[in-house]
Each structure stands twice: as C-alpha cells, then as structure tokens.
Amino acid sequence: MQRDAMLTQLGYVPNEALLKQLQKIEENTLGYEKIQKHITDLHDSLRVDDSYVAMSNTNDYFKIKVAAPSPEIAEEAHEKIQHFSEKFKVTIQQLDNKKTYYILGFNN
C-alpha cells in the first residue's frame, strides 16, 4: 500500500510532513509490511466504537485511541484491540492510566 493511501484510509489528507512522519513510523514498527493492512482494518472496525488508529505526535508509532462514549462501548473497543493483537501477533503497549495503545510491531 502506498503511503498516501495509508494516510487517506486513516483519515489524513496527505502532505509532505505527514508522509515523512509515516515513513518514520514504518521504519520504527517491527514487521510493518506484515501488519499494515490489519492496522487499517482495525481502524475501520474501531470507528463504530468512536475509537481509531492514528499516528502518534510524540513517538514514531501508530497509536490506538479508545474514545468511546460509554464504558460498555469502550470495553468492546478494548476487546477488538486484544483480538487484533492476538490474531495477527502484533505487540501493543497500553499507556499508563490511559485509553491509548501503541502498535509496536509484529511479534514472530
């Protein structure tokens, strides 16, 4: 998948700065090429829960943000994230006391 297509699927309008940021994230994400499509699929799946995948502004990783309006919907989003991690062998890291995760990469 081309970088501009990835950005578009995640809801960004591609520009030079975002393309460079995405390149850094790709280089920092272990096994990125193996999980790239699954990241966009997770993003699409989470949108019904008012949650999403985005590029982190502070670290060179994709972040998963759970922004669900109720505890029940948030729990559903967290379950989808766990399923994604287990099914596709993706290492994720939940930030302390936050409803945010980083996608660290493919876990052989």
Z-matrix of the N, CA and C atoms (Angstrom, degrees):
N
C 1 1.455
C 2 1.534 1 107.90
N 3 1.292 2 116.04 1 134.41
C 4 1.459 3 121.19 2 178.05
C 5 1.531 4 109.98 3 -70.38
N 6 1.312 5 116.53 4 153.15
C 7 1.469 6 120.75 5 -177.79
C 8 1.516 7 112.20 6 -61.30
N 9 1.343 8 117.62 7 -41.85
C 10 1.460 9 118.45 8 -179.03
C 11 1.520 10 111.45 9 -65.39
N 12 1.336 11 117.93 10 -32.73
C 13 1.464 12 121.28 11 176.55
C 14 1.529 13 110.92 12 -67.81
N 15 1.332 14 115.96 13 -40.16
C 16 1.471 15 120.41 14 177.87
C 17 1.532 16 109.98 15 -61.79
N 18 1.319 17 116.03 16 -46.20
C 19 1.462 18 119.78 17 179.23
C 20 1.526 19 111.01 18 -60.40
N 21 1.301 20 116.94 19 -44.31
C 22 1.461 21 121.70 20 -179.73
C 23 1.523 22 110.67 21 -61.94
N 24 1.325 23 117.20 22 -43.60
C 25 1.464 24 120.11 23 -179.74
C 26 1.521 25 111.96 24 -64.29
N 27 1.319 26 117.02 25 -27.01
C 28 1.469 27 120.41 26 178.15
C 29 1.529 28 112.39 27 -90.28
N 30 1.333 29 116.53 28 2.60
C 31 1.456 30 120.16 29 174.73
C 32 1.514 31 115.65 30 94.17
N 33 1.324 32 117.44 31 11.15
C 34 1.459 33 121.68 32 178.68
C 35 1.527 34 110.36 33 -95.05
N 36 1.320 35 116.04 34 154.86
C 37 1.455 36 122.07 35 169.76
C 38 1.529 37 105.80 36 -97.81
N 39 1.337 38 117.71 37 111.55
C 40 1.463 39 120.07 38 -174.31
C 41 1.528 40 113.29 39 -57.59
N 42 1.331 41 114.81 40 136.48
C 43 1.462 42 121.99 41 170.88
C 44 1.527 43 106.66 42 -148.77
N 45 1.310 44 116.24 43 173.59
C 46 1.464 45 120.58 44 -173.96
C 47 1.536 46 112.16 45 -58.90
N 48 1.320 47 118.12 46 -43.53
C 49 1.470 48 121.45 47 -178.59
C 50 1.532 49 111.19 48 -63.93
N 51 1.334 50 116.80 49 -43.21
C 52 1.467 51 119.80 50 179.61
C 53 1.525 52 111.20 51 -68.09
N 54 1.319 53 117.62 52 -36.98
C 55 1.466 54 120.62 53 177.57
C 56 1.526 55 110.67 54 -63.55
N 57 1.319 56 117.82 55 -39.22
C 58 1.469 57 121.35 56 177.17
C 59 1.525 58 110.94 57 -67.69
N 60 1.331 59 116.22 58 -40.74
C 61 1.466 60 120.00 59 178.19
C 62 1.521 61 110.18 60 -62.85
N 63 1.334 62 117.09 61 -43.68
C 64 1.462 63 120.97 62 178.98
C 65 1.525 64 110.42 63 -62.83
N 66 1.313 65 117.89 64 -40.10
C 67 1.459 66 120.84 65 179.01
C 68 1.537 67 110.34 66 -60.48
N 69 1.319 68 117.45 67 -42.45
C 70 1.470 69 121.06 68 177.94
C 71 1.525 70 110.86 69 -62.79
N 72 1.336 71 116.31 70 -41.24
C 73 1.469 72 120.51 71 179.05
C 74 1.526 73 109.95 72 -64.24
N 75 1.325 74 117.02 73 -44.08
C 76 1.472 75 120.89 74 178.36
C 77 1.526 76 110.45 75 -57.97
N 78 1.327 77 116.87 76 -46.16
C 79 1.461 78 121.41 77 -178.16
C 80 1.524 79 111.75 78 -67.12
N 81 1.325 80 117.74 79 -27.43
C 82 1.458 81 122.59 80 -177.21
C 83 1.528 82 113.20 81 -90.53
N 84 1.330 83 117.25 82 -13.17
C 85 1.465 84 121.95 83 -176.47
C 86 1.523 85 109.35 84 -97.61
N 87 1.309 86 116.44 85 111.20
C 88 1.458 87 122.68 86 -178.24
C 89 1.526 88 110.50 87 -58.37
N 90 1.334 89 117.11 88 127.49
C 91 1.460 90 121.65 89 177.44
C 92 1.519 91 113.88 90 64.94
N 93 1.312 92 116.80 91 31.12
C 94 1.467 93 121.66 92 -175.40
C 95 1.520 94 112.84 93 -50.73
N 96 1.334 95 116.62 94 -43.49
C 97 1.468 96 119.99 95 -176.20
C 98 1.527 97 111.83 96 -61.94
N 99 1.324 98 118.23 97 -24.53
C 100 1.468 99 121.98 98 -179.66
C 101 1.524 100 112.43 99 -80.86
N 102 1.333 101 117.36 100 -22.50
C 103 1.470 102 119.76 101 -174.51
C 104 1.519 103 113.58 102 -118.14
N 105 1.313 104 117.59 103 -0.63
C 106 1.466 105 121.82 104 -175.51
C 107 1.528 106 112.29 105 -53.23
N 108 1.312 107 117.68 106 -51.74
C 109 1.467 108 120.45 107 -178.55
C 110 1.523 109 110.98 108 -64.27
N 111 1.312 110 117.33 109 -36.52
C 112 1.465 111 120.65 110 -179.45
C 113 1.532 112 111.58 111 -66.25
N 114 1.319 113 116.53 112 -29.54
C 115 1.467 114 120.55 113 177.82
C 116 1.529 115 110.00 114 -65.68
N 117 1.328 116 116.84 115 -44.87
C 118 1.470 117 119.14 116 179.02
C 119 1.523 118 110.77 117 -68.84
N 120 1.334 119 117.50 118 -35.42
C 121 1.471 120 120.19 119 176.61
C 122 1.532 121 110.35 120 -63.76
N 123 1.338 122 117.15 121 -41.38
C 124 1.462 123 120.59 122 177.56
C 125 1.526 124 110.02 123 -62.30
N 126 1.321 125 116.55 124 -44.16
C 127 1.468 126 120.82 125 178.38
C 128 1.532 127 110.11 126 -55.32
N 129 1.326 128 117.00 127 -48.50
C 130 1.466 129 121.10 128 179.74
C 131 1.523 130 111.49 129 -61.92
N 132 1.325 131 116.75 130 -41.03
C 133 1.460 132 121.60 131 -179.27
C 134 1.532 133 111.96 132 -66.24
N 135 1.329 134 116.91 133 -36.73
C 136 1.465 135 121.03 134 -177.22
C 137 1.523 136 113.37 135 -77.45
N 138 1.309 137 117.54 136 -20.84
C 139 1.467 138 120.03 137 -175.99
C 140 1.527 139 112.02 138 -58.85
N 141 1.328 140 118.12 139 -33.25
C 142 1.473 141 119.65 140 178.52
C 143 1.523 142 111.79 141 -67.94
N 144 1.334 143 116.65 142 -17.99
C 145 1.469 144 121.92 143 178.21
C 146 1.532 145 111.49 144 -99.31
N 147 1.331 146 117.50 145 14.21
C 148 1.463 147 122.99 146 -176.03
C 149 1.527 148 111.56 147 57.38
N 150 1.323 149 116.45 148 35.68
C 151 1.459 150 122.97 149 177.94
C 152 1.526 151 107.65 150 -127.00
N 153 1.343 152 116.94 151 171.14
C 154 1.457 153 117.61 152 -172.65
C 155 1.528 154 111.84 153 -165.97
N 156 1.337 155 114.75 154 167.73
C 157 1.458 156 123.30 155 170.64
C 158 1.524 157 106.47 156 -106.13
N 159 1.325 158 116.73 157 136.59
C 160 1.466 159 121.75 158 179.66
C 161 1.523 160 109.00 159 -144.76
N 162 1.313 161 115.82 160 173.68
C 163 1.455 162 120.09 161 174.59
C 164 1.530 163 107.88 162 -89.35
N 165 1.317 164 115.65 163 132.74
C 166 1.456 165 120.19 164 178.59
C 167 1.522 166 110.03 165 -71.05
N 168 1.323 167 116.18 166 140.35
C 169 1.459 168 120.59 167 176.48
C 170 1.529 169 111.95 168 -87.28
N 171 1.335 170 117.06 169 -14.47
C 172 1.456 171 119.80 170 -175.51
C 173 1.524 172 113.79 171 -106.72
N 174 1.338 173 117.54 172 -23.55
C 175 1.461 174 121.96 173 -179.90
C 176 1.516 175 109.10 174 -135.81
N 177 1.320 176 117.00 175 155.62
C 178 1.461 177 121.27 176 -179.41
C 179 1.528 178 110.88 177 -83.83
N 180 1.325 179 114.91 178 64.69
C 181 1.457 180 123.14 179 177.15
C 182 1.524 181 109.29 180 -143.17
N 183 1.340 182 114.31 181 161.00
C 184 1.454 183 118.41 182 165.89
C 185 1.515 184 106.61 183 -78.04
N 186 1.310 185 115.95 184 145.53
C 187 1.455 186 119.37 185 174.79
C 188 1.523 187 108.06 186 -117.21
N 189 1.307 188 114.96 187 150.60
C 190 1.464 189 122.27 188 174.76
C 191 1.512 190 105.52 189 -112.28
N 192 1.303 191 116.70 190 121.07
C 193 1.465 192 121.79 191 -177.05
C 194 1.528 193 109.14 192 -112.14
N 195 1.316 194 116.18 193 121.55
C 196 1.466 195 121.69 194 175.36
C 197 1.523 196 106.58 195 -94.52
N 198 1.332 197 115.16 196 109.54
C 199 1.467 198 121.35 197 -177.72
C 200 1.521 199 110.38 198 -119.75
N 201 1.308 200 116.34 199 30.09
C 202 1.461 201 122.29 200 -176.02
C 203 1.527 202 111.53 201 -62.66
N 204 1.331 203 116.90 202 144.97
C 205 1.462 204 121.07 203 -176.46
C 206 1.532 205 114.99 204 -78.58
N 207 1.335 206 117.42 205 -12.76
C 208 1.472 207 118.88 206 -179.44
C 209 1.526 208 109.44 207 -140.10
N 210 1.336 209 117.25 208 158.27
C 211 1.464 210 120.25 209 179.27
C 212 1.533 211 112.72 210 -60.53
N 213 1.325 212 116.97 211 -34.48
C 214 1.468 213 120.34 212 -179.50
C 215 1.526 214 111.12 213 -66.91
N 216 1.313 215 116.14 214 -43.93
C 217 1.461 216 120.21 215 179.93
C 218 1.529 217 109.74 216 -70.35
N 219 1.321 218 117.07 217 -36.61
C 220 1.469 219 120.71 218 176.51
C 221 1.524 220 110.51 219 -61.56
N 222 1.324 221 116.62 220 -42.59
C 223 1.466 222 120.72 221 179.04
C 224 1.526 223 110.56 222 -61.57
N 225 1.320 224 116.77 223 -40.56
C 226 1.469 225 120.86 224 177.38
C 227 1.531 226 110.20 225 -61.36
N 228 1.319 227 116.98 226 -42.45
C 229 1.467 228 121.29 227 178.93
C 230 1.532 229 110.70 228 -63.67
N 231 1.330 230 117.33 229 -44.13
C 232 1.470 231 120.79 230 178.79
C 233 1.532 232 110.88 231 -61.65
N 234 1.335 233 116.69 232 -37.64
C 235 1.465 234 120.59 233 177.87
C 236 1.525 235 110.75 234 -65.36
N 237 1.315 236 117.78 235 -40.53
C 238 1.469 237 121.31 236 177.42
C 239 1.530 238 110.52 237 -62.81
N 240 1.312 239 116.58 238 -39.36
C 241 1.469 240 120.84 239 179.76
C 242 1.528 241 110.12 240 -65.79
N 243 1.327 242 117.48 241 -43.89
C 244 1.469 243 121.35 242 177.95
C 245 1.522 244 110.50 243 -62.29
N 246 1.317 245 116.40 244 -44.00
C 247 1.465 246 121.19 245 178.90
C 248 1.533 247 110.13 246 -60.07
N 249 1.320 248 117.15 247 -46.03
C 250 1.465 249 122.78 248 177.02
C 251 1.527 250 110.18 249 -55.93
N 252 1.307 251 116.36 250 -48.01
C 253 1.459 252 121.88 251 -178.18
C 254 1.532 253 111.46 252 -61.45
N 255 1.314 254 116.70 253 -46.80
C 256 1.466 255 121.25 254 -177.17
C 257 1.527 256 111.92 255 -71.91
N 258 1.314 257 117.28 256 -46.63
C 259 1.466 258 121.19 257 -175.15
C 260 1.525 259 112.26 258 -65.29
N 261 1.325 260 117.22 259 -41.66
C 262 1.459 261 120.26 260 -174.94
C 263 1.526 262 113.08 261 -104.05
N 264 1.346 263 116.56 262 9.74
C 265 1.464 264 122.80 263 176.90
C 266 1.531 265 111.18 264 55.44
N 267 1.314 266 114.88 265 50.77
C 268 1.459 267 121.60 266 -179.06
C 269 1.530 268 108.73 267 -106.60
N 270 1.314 269 115.72 268 128.08
C 271 1.456 270 120.84 269 176.70
C 272 1.523 271 108.58 270 -81.77
N 273 1.329 272 115.25 271 124.63
C 274 1.461 273 121.11 272 176.79
C 275 1.527 274 107.74 273 -122.70
N 276 1.306 275 115.23 274 157.47
C 277 1.472 276 120.57 275 178.97
C 278 1.518 277 107.74 276 -133.77
N 279 1.333 278 116.06 277 120.29
C 280 1.456 279 119.31 278 176.46
C 281 1.519 280 109.14 279 -83.90
N 282 1.321 281 115.56 280 134.57
C 283 1.460 282 120.05 281 178.38
C 284 1.521 283 109.45 282 -75.90
N 285 1.314 284 116.82 283 144.38
C 286 1.464 285 122.24 284 -177.88
C 287 1.521 286 111.49 285 -56.26
N 288 1.326 287 114.93 286 129.82
C 289 1.467 288 123.01 287 175.16
C 290 1.520 289 113.54 288 55.07
N 291 1.327 290 117.22 289 29.36
C 292 1.460 291 120.32 290 179.11
C 293 1.520 292 110.05 291 -134.41
N 294 1.310 293 115.07 292 160.62
C 295 1.456 294 121.38 293 176.37
C 296 1.522 295 109.10 294 -97.72
N 297 1.342 296 115.40 295 43.24
C 298 1.451 297 122.37 296 -176.73
C 299 1.525 298 109.20 297 -130.73
N 300 1.321 299 115.07 298 140.61
C 301 1.459 300 122.52 299 178.01
C 302 1.527 301 108.53 300 -125.36
N 303 1.329 302 116.33 301 154.59
C 304 1.459 303 122.22 302 167.79
C 305 1.521 304 108.14 303 -107.38
N 306 1.322 305 116.18 304 141.37
C 307 1.457 306 121.95 305 172.77
C 308 1.528 307 106.21 306 -92.34
N 309 1.336 308 116.35 307 108.92
C 310 1.460 309 120.87 308 -174.96
C 311 1.518 310 112.43 309 -87.28
N 312 1.330 311 117.52 310 -30.28
C 313 1.460 312 119.39 311 177.18
C 314 1.504 313 114.11 312 146.31
N 315 1.319 314 114.18 313 -176.76
C 316 1.460 315 122.97 314 -179.44
C 317 1.513 316 108.80 315 -75.55
N 318 1.326 317 115.18 316 133.90
C 319 1.461 318 121.60 317 -179.47
C 320 1.530 319 108.03 318 -108.76
N 321 1.346 320 116.72 319 104.82
C 322 1.472 321 120.26 320 -176.55
C 323 1.501 322 108.95 321 -56.61
